[in-house]
Amino acid sequence: MLKRLKYAAAAAVLTLPAVVCAQQGSGQSGALPDDAAARVGDRVITLKEVDEAWRKEDPVEHTRATQMLYQGRMETLERMIGDMLIEQAAKGKGVPAEQFAKDETAKRIKPVTDAEIGTFYEQNKARMQGKPLDEMRGAIRNFLEQQQQARAREAFVTELRKEGPPVRL
């Protein structure tokens, strides 16, 4: 969740100049180019210029934001590809995609054991804020089950990518 929030923030920072420009530019005569970030009198400042200035002024932050944007786009693209593959496979079976994904994912999930919960607790004890295992057991189980769910979906999509139509990035 925090990771997605960071990606959204980076995307907002990178697209904010274009949004502001579009809102402010609507009252001015003359259309701005698609890559315009601002207009000062007759001078248009492009997003390319903004990015170049940002890169020179704060190269570390620029690189970090660019990497976050790339990672967010790749994760979203992978999720979209997975959804499409599931939808196509479900259509071939004549079942709703959501139910098909749920059933196929469930086949790949292993139940979370008490030993796994105990191991997770011990490995992350410093993050448990002094709470005992019994108090944290439910939250840990939920977390580990969510991880299992994500891994199972990923395994299912990997199988669909091997069997299904070619996917090129």
N, CA, C and O of each residue as an XYZ file, in Angstrom:
676
protein
N       0.829     -1.189      0.000
C       0.000      0.000      0.000
C       0.871      1.250      0.000
O       0.619      2.181     -0.766
N       1.896      1.280      0.854
C       2.802      2.413      0.915
C       3.552      2.561     -0.402
O       3.806      3.676     -0.859
N       3.907      1.426     -1.010
C       4.613      1.438     -2.278
C       3.752      2.090     -3.356
O       4.245      2.908     -4.133
N       2.468      1.733     -3.407
C       1.558      2.327     -4.386
C       1.377      3.811     -4.140
O       1.265      4.592     -5.085
N       1.349      4.203     -2.873
C       1.217      5.619     -2.529
C       2.436      6.393     -3.028
O       2.301      7.503     -3.544
N       3.619      5.811     -2.876
C       4.831      6.467     -3.364
C       4.781      6.615     -4.880
O       5.168      7.655     -5.412
N       4.304      5.574     -5.590
C       4.217      5.650     -7.045
C       3.224      6.726     -7.466
O       3.470      7.477     -8.410
N       2.115      6.791     -6.765
C       1.117      7.810     -7.082
C       1.680      9.201     -6.852
O       1.428     10.112     -7.640
N       2.436      9.369     -5.786
C       3.034     10.676     -5.498
C       4.044     11.049     -6.578
O       4.077     12.192     -7.034
N       4.858     10.092     -6.981
C       5.848     10.372     -8.030
C       5.162     10.716     -9.337
O       5.580     11.637    -10.038
N       4.109      9.979     -9.670
C       3.367     10.268    -10.902
C       2.736     11.654    -10.828
O       2.717     12.388    -11.816
N       2.227     12.003     -9.667
C       1.616     13.328     -9.509
C       2.655     14.424     -9.685
O       2.392     15.436    -10.334
N       3.826     14.226     -9.112
C       4.889     15.221     -9.238
C       5.304     15.373    -10.693
O       5.551     16.482    -11.165
N       5.381     14.246    -11.403
C       5.829     14.297    -12.790
C       4.764     14.835    -13.735
O       5.102     15.363    -14.794
N       3.488     14.717    -13.382
C       2.424     15.183    -14.276
C       1.806     16.497    -13.841
O       1.038     17.088    -14.600
N       2.113     16.970    -12.651
C       1.512     18.195    -12.135
C       1.697     19.399    -13.060
O       0.732     20.124    -13.296
N       2.892     19.639    -13.590
C       3.036     20.808    -14.460
C       2.081     20.782    -15.657
O       1.540     21.822    -16.034
N       1.872     19.623    -16.248
C       0.976     19.546    -17.404
C      -0.467     19.817    -16.999
O      -1.205     20.470    -17.737
N      -0.873     19.324    -15.835
C      -2.241     19.541    -15.361
C      -2.469     21.017    -15.060
O      -3.476     21.597    -15.466
N      -1.523     21.614    -14.346
C      -1.641     23.038    -14.006
C      -1.684     23.866    -15.274
O      -2.485     24.791    -15.404
N      -0.822     23.526    -16.191
C      -0.761     24.269    -17.446
C      -2.073     24.145    -18.214
O      -2.566     25.131    -18.762
N      -2.629     22.965    -18.257
C      -3.891     22.760    -18.967
C      -5.007     23.575    -18.328
O      -5.845     24.140    -19.030
N      -5.023     23.639    -16.998
C      -6.066     24.393    -16.314
C      -5.884     25.886    -16.516
O      -6.858     26.601    -16.751
N      -4.652     26.366    -16.428
C      -4.394     27.796    -16.560
C      -4.422     28.241    -18.011
O      -4.826     29.362    -18.322
N      -3.991     27.356    -18.891
C      -3.903     27.722    -20.291
C      -5.241     27.818    -20.980
O      -5.316     28.384    -22.071
N      -6.296     27.295    -20.398
C      -7.594     27.294    -21.058
C      -8.163     28.695    -21.218
O      -8.987     28.936    -22.101
N      -7.729     29.619    -20.372
C      -8.240     30.976    -20.473
C      -7.392     31.848    -21.383
O      -7.769     32.985    -21.664
N      -6.250     31.343    -21.853
C      -5.365     32.128    -22.696
C      -5.563     31.743    -24.149
O      -5.979     30.629    -24.467
N      -5.252     32.699    -25.031
C      -5.372     32.393    -26.454
C      -4.174     31.574    -26.883
O      -3.083     31.720    -26.332
N      -4.373     30.721    -27.855
C      -3.294     29.900    -28.381
C      -3.135     28.619    -27.593
O      -2.973     28.639    -26.372
N      -3.183     27.518    -28.295
C      -3.036     26.219    -27.647
C      -1.572     25.976    -27.316
O      -0.675     26.377    -28.058
N      -1.353     25.329    -26.217
C      -0.006     24.975    -25.803
C       0.352     23.614    -26.383
O      -0.526     22.779    -26.596
N       1.625     23.389    -26.637
C       2.039     22.062    -27.105
C       1.730     21.008    -26.042
O       1.581     21.331    -24.863
N       1.637     19.760    -26.462
C       1.325     18.670    -25.535
C       2.343     18.535    -24.409
O       2.002     18.113    -23.304
N       3.587     18.894    -24.691
C       4.616     18.739    -23.661
C       4.862     20.027    -22.874
O       5.879     20.145    -22.190
N       3.947     20.987    -22.962
C       4.110     22.252    -22.256
C       3.811     22.094    -20.771
O       2.858     21.419    -20.382
N       4.649     22.735    -19.946
C       4.428     22.739    -18.508
C       3.907     24.094    -18.054
O       3.122     24.181    -17.110
N       4.348     25.151    -18.732
C       3.930     26.501    -18.356
C       4.189     27.443    -19.529
O       4.916     27.132    -20.473
N       3.559     28.600    -19.420
C       3.802     29.680    -20.378
C       4.064     30.930    -19.557
O       3.303     31.270    -18.651
N       5.145     31.602    -19.887
C       5.476     32.878    -19.269
C       5.525     33.880    -20.418
O       6.490     33.927    -21.182
N       4.468     34.676    -20.524
C       4.364     35.564    -21.678
C       4.271     34.719    -22.932
O       3.382     33.876    -23.055
N       5.176     34.940    -23.854
C       5.197     34.166    -25.096
C       6.086     32.927    -24.991
O       6.107     32.106    -25.909
N       6.797     32.786    -23.918
C       7.744     31.676    -23.738
C       7.058     30.473    -23.123
O       6.427     30.575    -22.070
N       7.184     29.326    -23.787
C       6.633     28.071    -23.281
C       7.763     27.268    -22.650
O       8.826     27.090    -23.245
N       7.517     26.791    -21.445
C       8.464     25.906    -20.767
C       7.927     24.491    -20.940
O       6.797     24.197    -20.550
N       8.741     23.615    -21.527
C       8.303     22.244    -21.785
C       8.625     21.330    -20.614
O       9.462     21.653    -19.771
N       7.961     20.198    -20.571
C       8.255     19.197    -19.546
C       9.690     18.706    -19.678
O      10.347     18.415    -18.678
N      10.173     18.616    -20.908
C      11.555     18.188    -21.122
C      12.515     19.163    -20.437
O      13.481     18.737    -19.803
N      12.257     20.463    -20.560
C      13.099     21.461    -19.904
C      13.013     21.349    -18.383
O      14.024     21.453    -17.688
N      11.804     21.138    -17.874
C      11.617     20.985    -16.431
C      12.392     19.764    -15.934
O      13.103     19.841    -14.932
N      12.255     18.650    -16.631
C      12.956     17.430    -16.228
C      14.469     17.614    -16.289
O      15.188     17.158    -15.400
N      14.951     18.277    -17.329
C      16.387     18.501    -17.469
C      16.906     19.391    -16.328
O      17.957     19.110    -15.752
N      16.176     20.451    -16.008
C      16.578     21.333    -14.903
C      16.542     20.578    -13.578
O      17.440     20.726    -12.749
N      15.498     19.765    -13.380
C      15.382     18.974    -12.149
C      16.546     17.995    -12.054
O      17.152     17.839    -10.994
N      16.855     17.338    -13.172
C      17.950     16.362    -13.196
C      19.270     17.033    -12.819
O      20.074     16.446    -12.096
N      19.501     18.261    -13.303
C      20.744     18.977    -12.997
C      20.769     19.464    -11.550
O      21.807     19.398    -10.891
N      19.620     19.957    -11.048
C      19.556     20.512     -9.697
C      19.566     19.443     -8.614
O      20.181     19.633     -7.564
N      18.899     18.331     -8.853
C      18.791     17.276     -7.842
C      18.791     15.916     -8.536
O      17.753     15.261     -8.625
N      19.952     15.494     -9.025
C      20.007     14.259     -9.811
C      19.561     13.013     -9.040
O      18.959     12.110     -9.621
N      19.847     12.961     -7.758
C      19.465     11.781     -6.967
C      17.942     11.676     -6.881
O      17.381     10.607     -7.125
N      17.275     12.767     -6.539
C      15.821     12.747     -6.414
C      15.155     12.516     -7.774
O      14.150     11.810     -7.865
N      15.714     13.108     -8.821
C      15.172     12.907    -10.172
C      15.257     11.435    -10.561
O      14.300     10.862    -11.083
N      16.399     10.840    -10.303
C      16.585      9.421    -10.627
C      15.641      8.548     -9.810
O      15.053      7.602    -10.335
N      15.499      8.864     -8.533
C      14.605      8.085     -7.667
C      13.162      8.182     -8.159
O      12.463      7.172     -8.231
N      12.717      9.380     -8.493
C      11.339      9.563     -8.965
C      11.123      8.881    -10.306
O      10.073      8.282    -10.543
N      12.109      8.970    -11.178
C      12.008      8.312    -12.483
C      11.931      6.804    -12.309
O      11.148      6.139    -12.987
N      12.738      6.261    -11.404
C      12.714      4.817    -11.133
C      11.365      4.398    -10.537
O      10.821      3.356    -10.902
N      10.834      5.202     -9.630
C       9.530      4.889     -9.032
C       8.435      4.889    -10.099
O       7.560      4.023    -10.098
N       8.490      5.854    -10.996
C       7.509      5.921    -12.074
C       7.627      4.684    -12.957
O       6.618      4.077    -13.316
N       8.844      4.313    -13.306
C       9.077      3.120    -14.120
C       8.541      1.869    -13.417
O       7.833      1.067    -14.024
N       8.882      1.710    -12.138
C       8.424      0.537    -11.387
C       6.904      0.505    -11.284
O       6.291     -0.552    -11.440
N       6.300      1.647    -11.026
C       4.838      1.707    -10.949
C       4.194      1.333    -12.269
O       3.205      0.601    -12.299
N       4.748      1.831    -13.348
C       4.214      1.493    -14.674
C       4.378      0.009    -14.972
O       3.463     -0.627    -15.496
N       5.550     -0.548    -14.636
C       5.784     -1.974    -14.907
C       4.860     -2.860    -14.073
O       4.308     -3.833    -14.587
N       4.690     -2.538    -12.816
C       3.789     -3.329    -11.971
C       2.356     -3.256    -12.499
O       1.648     -4.262    -12.541
N       1.945     -2.069    -12.894
C       0.592     -1.897    -13.429
C       0.447     -2.644    -14.741
O      -0.567     -3.303    -14.970
N       1.447     -2.548    -15.604
C       1.410     -3.262    -16.884
C       1.332     -4.765    -16.659
O       0.538     -5.447    -17.307
N       2.142     -5.283    -15.755
C       2.110     -6.725    -15.458
C       0.738     -7.146    -14.934
O       0.231     -8.206    -15.301
N       0.139     -6.323    -14.082
C      -1.189     -6.621    -13.550
C      -2.229     -6.614    -14.675
O      -3.108     -7.474    -14.723
N      -2.121     -5.632    -15.580
C      -3.059     -5.544    -16.697
C      -2.914     -6.749    -17.640
O      -3.909     -7.298    -18.115
N      -1.664     -7.151    -17.904
C      -1.417     -8.327    -18.745
C      -2.011     -9.558    -18.086
O      -2.669    -10.363    -18.746
N      -1.783     -9.708    -16.786
C      -2.345    -10.844    -16.054
C      -3.860    -10.866    -16.129
O      -4.461    -11.916    -16.358
N      -4.480     -9.711    -15.935
C      -5.944     -9.624    -16.017
C      -6.446    -10.031    -17.394
O      -7.450    -10.733    -17.518
N      -5.737     -9.583    -18.431
C      -6.158     -9.919    -19.796
C      -6.014    -11.415    -20.063
O      -6.893    -12.029    -20.668
N      -4.906    -11.999    -19.613
C      -4.697    -13.428    -19.812
C      -5.743    -14.246    -19.065
O      -6.254    -15.235    -19.590
N      -6.059    -13.838    -17.853
C      -7.092    -14.528    -17.075
C      -8.432    -14.400    -17.781
O      -9.176    -15.375    -17.894
N      -8.738    -13.207    -18.251
C     -10.007    -12.974    -18.941
C     -10.119    -13.844    -20.186
O     -11.170    -14.434    -20.435
N      -9.046    -13.930    -20.972
C      -9.064    -14.742    -22.183
C      -9.209    -16.224    -21.859
O      -9.970    -16.930    -22.521
N      -8.491    -16.698    -20.852
C      -8.565    -18.110    -20.464
C      -9.943    -18.446    -19.926
O     -10.489    -19.509    -20.222
N     -10.508    -17.541    -19.135
C     -11.848    -17.762    -18.577
C     -12.888    -17.799    -19.691
O     -13.811    -18.613    -19.660
N     -12.738    -16.930    -20.656
C     -13.668    -16.894    -21.789
C     -13.615    -18.217    -22.550
O     -14.645    -18.740    -22.977
N     -12.403    -18.752    -22.715
C     -12.235    -20.041    -23.384
C     -12.902    -21.182    -22.625
O     -13.329    -22.169    -23.225
N     -12.988    -21.045    -21.317
C     -13.637    -22.074    -20.482
C     -15.125    -21.796    -20.292
O     -15.866    -22.641    -19.790
N     -15.552    -20.607    -20.697
C     -16.964    -20.255    -20.566
C     -17.382    -19.925    -19.139
O     -18.527    -20.161    -18.754
N     -16.450    -19.377    -18.352
C     -16.761    -19.008    -16.975
C     -16.392    -17.539    -16.748
O     -15.562    -16.987    -17.471
N     -17.006    -16.913    -15.752
C     -16.636    -15.519    -15.448
C     -15.174    -15.428    -15.008
O     -14.687    -16.288    -14.274
N     -14.486    -14.391    -15.455
C     -13.061    -14.230    -15.181
C     -12.762    -14.179    -13.689
O     -11.796    -14.787    -13.227
N     -13.581    -13.460    -12.937
C     -13.329    -13.321    -11.502
C     -13.397    -14.675    -10.796
O     -12.550    -14.983     -9.958
N     -14.392    -15.472    -11.132
C     -14.541    -16.787    -10.510
C     -13.417    -17.721    -10.952
O     -12.879    -18.482    -10.148
N     -13.069    -17.656    -12.232
C     -11.989    -18.477    -12.768
C     -10.682    -18.169    -12.038
O      -9.970    -19.082    -11.621
N     -10.371    -16.893    -11.886
C      -9.141    -16.489    -11.197
C      -9.160    -16.942     -9.747
O      -8.157    -17.430     -9.226
N     -10.304    -16.779     -9.101
C     -10.428    -17.179     -7.690
C     -10.207    -18.689     -7.533
O      -9.467    -19.122     -6.650
N     -10.847    -19.482     -8.389
C     -10.721    -20.943     -8.313
C      -9.295    -21.404     -8.610
O      -8.743    -22.239     -7.893
N      -8.704    -20.857     -9.667
C      -7.358    -21.273    -10.058
C      -6.309    -20.845     -9.034
O      -5.348    -21.569     -8.772
N      -6.505    -19.676     -8.469
C      -5.573    -19.185     -7.452
C      -5.687    -20.040     -6.189
O      -4.681    -20.379     -5.565
N      -6.913    -20.382     -5.824
C      -7.139    -21.191     -4.619
C      -6.420    -22.538     -4.714
O      -5.959    -23.062     -3.700
N      -6.320    -23.101     -5.914
C      -5.625    -24.381     -6.107
C      -4.134    -24.278     -5.775
O      -3.494    -25.277     -5.446
N      -3.604    -23.094     -5.860
C      -2.165    -22.894     -5.704
C      -1.771    -22.362     -4.323
O      -0.590    -22.130     -4.064
N      -2.734    -22.172     -3.453
C      -2.464    -21.614     -2.122
C      -2.246    -22.741     -1.122
O      -3.007    -23.705     -1.050
N      -1.172    -22.577     -0.354
C      -0.896    -23.509      0.737
C      -1.352    -22.825      2.016
O      -1.098    -21.634      2.195
N      -2.017    -23.544      2.906
C      -2.458    -22.923      4.166
C      -1.263    -22.434      4.987
O      -0.205    -23.063      5.007
N      -1.455    -21.310      5.657
C      -0.420    -20.752      6.524
C      -0.404    -21.572      7.818
O      -1.444    -21.787      8.439
N       0.777    -22.022      8.210
C       0.911    -22.851      9.402
C       1.283    -21.994     10.616
O       1.762    -20.868     10.483
N       1.047    -22.564     11.802
C       1.437    -21.886     13.042
C       2.951    -21.703     13.100
O       3.443    -20.721     13.656
N       3.683    -22.647     12.526
C       5.147    -22.544     12.506
C       5.579    -21.334     11.669
O       6.495    -20.608     12.053
N       4.926    -21.123     10.544
C       5.252    -19.966      9.703
C       4.942    -18.660     10.430
O       5.694    -17.690     10.330
N       3.844    -18.645     11.152
C       3.471    -17.456     11.916
C       4.517    -17.184     12.993
O       4.943    -16.044     13.180
N       4.929    -18.236     13.699
C       5.952    -18.094     14.740
C       7.278    -17.614     14.163
O       7.931    -16.747     14.743
N       7.674    -18.169     13.032
C       8.924    -17.763     12.388
C       8.858    -16.300     11.972
O       9.805    -15.544     12.186
N       7.739    -15.906     11.378
C       7.568    -14.512     10.950
C       7.648    -13.581     12.156
O       8.296    -12.536     12.108
N       6.980    -13.976     13.235
C       6.989    -13.161     14.459
C       8.416    -12.976     14.963
O       8.827    -11.861     15.282
N       9.170    -14.073     15.034
C      10.545    -14.002     15.556
C      11.434    -13.142     14.648
O      12.273    -12.383     15.133
N      11.247    -13.267     13.340
C      12.076    -12.503     12.406
C      11.728    -11.012     12.407
O      12.544    -10.179     12.014
N      10.522    -10.687     12.847
C      10.056     -9.305     12.804
C       9.681     -8.775     14.189
O       8.891     -7.839     14.309
N      10.242     -9.370     15.210
C       9.891     -9.031     16.587
C      10.079     -7.542     16.882
O       9.286     -6.948     17.612
N      11.104     -6.954     16.327
C      11.374     -5.533     16.569
C      10.241     -4.649     16.028
O      10.041     -3.535     16.511
N       9.514     -5.137     15.042
C       8.433     -4.353     14.433
C       7.080     -4.614     15.101
O       6.075     -4.027     14.700
N       7.043     -5.465     16.090
C       5.782     -5.854     16.739
C       5.411     -4.946     17.905
O       4.407     -5.194     18.572
N       6.176     -3.924     18.162
C       5.889     -2.923     19.187
C       5.678     -3.544     20.569
O       4.844     -3.087     21.351
N       6.442     -4.581     20.848
C       6.381     -5.209     22.159
C       5.168     -6.100     22.390
O       4.990     -6.616     23.494
N       4.324     -6.294     21.369
C       3.125     -7.129     21.525
C       3.499     -8.606     21.447
O       4.363     -8.987     20.657
N       2.853     -9.439     22.265
C       3.155    -10.872     22.264
C       2.610    -11.559     20.999
O       1.736    -11.033     20.310
N       3.148    -12.727     20.727
C       2.749    -13.503     19.552
C       1.250    -13.738     19.517
O       0.629    -13.591     18.464
N       0.654    -14.101     20.651
C      -0.787    -14.390     20.669
C      -1.619    -13.191     20.211
O      -2.656    -13.357     19.569
N      -1.165    -12.007     20.539
C      -1.886    -10.799     20.139
C      -1.687    -10.487     18.649
O      -2.562     -9.902     18.010
N      -0.554    -10.875     18.114
C      -0.212    -10.563     16.726
C      -0.578    -11.685     15.752
O      -0.538    -11.484     14.538
N      -0.929    -12.845     16.265
C      -1.162    -14.028     15.434
C      -2.149    -13.771     14.286
O      -1.874    -14.144     13.145
N      -3.275    -13.149     14.571
C      -4.284    -12.906     13.534
C      -3.787    -11.980     12.440
O      -4.007    -12.239     11.257
N      -3.120    -10.905     12.824
C      -2.596     -9.951     11.851
C      -1.505    -10.590     11.000
O      -1.437    -10.371      9.791
N      -0.656    -11.380     11.644
C       0.417    -12.062     10.908
C      -0.187    -13.068      9.938
O       0.234    -13.151      8.784
N      -1.179    -13.837     10.403
C      -1.830    -14.810      9.525
C      -2.426    -14.110      8.294
O      -2.254    -14.570      7.166
N      -3.120    -13.006      8.524
C      -3.713    -12.257      7.403
C      -2.646    -11.796      6.418
O      -2.810    -11.920      5.204
N      -1.546    -11.261      6.957
C      -0.459    -10.788      6.111
C       0.121    -11.930      5.279
O       0.306    -11.790      4.070
N       0.406    -13.054      5.925
C       0.991    -14.198      5.220
C       0.012    -14.788      4.199
O       0.429    -15.243      3.134
N      -1.278    -14.781      4.518
C      -2.283    -15.253      3.561
C      -2.358    -14.335      2.341
O      -2.523    -14.809      1.217
N      -2.238    -13.033      2.558
C      -2.226    -12.095      1.431
C      -1.009    -12.334      0.546
O      -1.095    -12.268     -0.680
N       0.120    -12.611      1.179
C       1.326    -12.922      0.407
C       1.135    -14.205     -0.395
O       1.518    -14.279     -1.563
N       0.542    -15.210      0.237
C       0.258    -16.473     -0.450
C      -0.654    -16.234     -1.655
O      -0.424    -16.768     -2.740
N      -1.680    -15.432     -1.444
C      -2.638    -15.104     -2.504
C      -1.916    -14.445     -3.681
O      -2.144    -14.806     -4.835
N      -1.059    -13.491     -3.386
C      -0.318    -12.783     -4.439
C       0.618    -13.739     -5.178
O       0.704    -13.698     -6.405
N       1.315    -14.594     -4.442
C       2.209    -15.562     -5.086
C       1.438    -16.568     -5.931
O       1.890    -16.960     -7.007
N       0.281    -16.981     -5.446
C      -0.536    -17.937     -6.195
C      -1.038    -17.312     -7.494
O      -1.025    -17.962     -8.539
N      -1.474    -16.068     -7.436
C      -1.934    -15.386     -8.658
C      -0.776    -15.230     -9.636
O      -0.934    -15.430    -10.840
N       0.389    -14.869     -9.103
C       1.570    -14.710     -9.939
C       1.944    -16.026    -10.621
O       2.298    -16.035    -11.800
N       1.867    -17.127     -9.892
C       2.162    -18.446    -10.472
C       1.138    -18.796    -11.550
O       1.496    -19.334    -12.597
N      -0.116    -18.495    -11.298
C      -1.181    -18.762    -12.268
C      -0.950    -17.950    -13.542
O      -1.048    -18.484    -14.647
N      -0.647    -16.675    -13.390
C      -0.407    -15.820    -14.555
C       0.826    -16.299    -15.314
O       0.843    -16.261    -16.545
N       1.856    -16.749    -14.603
C       3.060    -17.280    -15.260
C       2.695    -18.484    -16.125
O       3.188    -18.614    -17.245
N       1.844    -19.357    -15.617
C       1.384    -20.513    -16.400
C       0.605    -20.053    -17.638
O       0.793    -20.581    -18.733
N      -0.265    -19.068    -17.447
C      -1.051    -18.562    -18.571
C      -0.156    -17.917    -19.629
O      -0.429    -18.026    -20.825
N       0.899    -17.255    -19.194
C       1.830    -16.632    -20.149
C       2.533    -17.689    -20.988
O       2.804    -17.474    -22.169
N       2.829    -18.832    -20.375
C       3.492    -19.921    -21.112
C       2.540    -20.575    -22.104
O       2.937    -20.933    -23.213
N       1.291    -20.728    -21.703
C       0.304    -21.443    -22.523
C      -0.453    -20.548    -23.495
O      -0.921    -21.006    -24.537
N      -0.569    -19.275    -23.151
C      -1.427    -18.368    -23.895
C      -0.754    -17.672    -25.055
O       0.299    -18.090    -25.537
N      -1.383    -16.607    -25.489
C      -0.840    -15.839    -26.614
C       0.490    -15.199    -26.230
O       0.749    -14.955    -25.051
N       1.329    -14.928    -27.224
C       2.609    -14.299    -26.911
C       2.421    -12.907    -26.321
O       1.542    -12.150    -26.734
N       3.256    -12.593    -25.357
C       3.227    -11.277    -24.720
C       4.595    -10.642    -24.933
O       5.617    -11.225    -24.571
N       4.614     -9.455    -25.517
C       5.862     -8.727    -25.718
C       5.769     -7.390    -25.024
O       4.763     -6.691    -25.141
N       6.804     -7.033    -24.309
C       6.848     -5.744    -23.624
C       7.688     -4.782    -24.437
O       7.861     -3.629    -24.042
